[in-house]
C-alpha cells in the first residue's frame, strides 16, 4: 500500500539520516537536492559541500539514505544519486548493488565502515552529554553533583531526547534510573573526574558544531541557492551555542 504522501514520507525518513561527522540531518544541512516518488519508485539526489568530501563519509550518507527510503511503506525501489563528487560513480554503483564500502572500492578500501561510524556516534554522544549537563547546571545542579544525576532528572527537553537517542545508538542504557554521566562503556564517572571530562566534552561539542557551521558555509559558497534549502540548527544545539 502506497502512503497518501509518499514523497513526504521519504523526506521524513531522510531527515533521520545524519552526516556522521557533523551529527546533523542531511535534510537540515541542505544536502538533499531532489526527492521524487512515482509508483513506489523513489529517487533521491544528494550534493556535498566540496567535490573532494571524504568518500567514506559520503558513502555512509548515500547508503543510509538508501536504507531510510527503502524502509518507507509503499516504496519498493530506491535510487540514490550523489552528484558532483569525485567518487560519485563508485559510490552510486556500490550502494545500488549493495556491495558495501569495500566492494565499492575494490583494491582501495580494506575494511567496512562500522568502526568509523561507531567513532562518530561516540563523539555525538559526548556532545549531547555536555548539552544535557549544561541543562542540569542551569537548573541548579553543581558540576560535582552531576555524578548523582540520573536520566530521570533531566526535564523533558530537546537535550534529554537527543541524549537518549545517542545513548541508544551506542548501546548505553536509557532507563530513567541510569546515571547521566557515564563513560563510553557505560560506567559512571567519579565526581572528582567530572570537571575534566565535562571540559573535554565541551571541546568535542564545539568542534562538531564548528565543523557543521563551516560545511554549511562551504555548501552555500559552492551552491549559492543552497541557503534556502538549509534549516536552522535544532533547539538542542542552539541552546548550547
Secondary structure, DSSP 8 states (H G I E B T S, - for coil): ---TTHHHHHHHHHTT-EETTTTEETTTTT-EEEEEEETTEEEEEE--SSTT--HHHHHHHHHHHHHHHHTSTT--EEEEEE-S-TTHHHHHHHHHTT-HHHHHTTTT--S-SHHHHHHHHHHHHHHHHHHHHHHHHHTT--TGGGGG-BGGGS-SSHHHHHHHHHHHHTT---STTSBSSB-TTS-B--HHHHHHHHHHHHHHHHHHHHHHHHHHHHHHHHSGGGGGG-----HHHHTT-
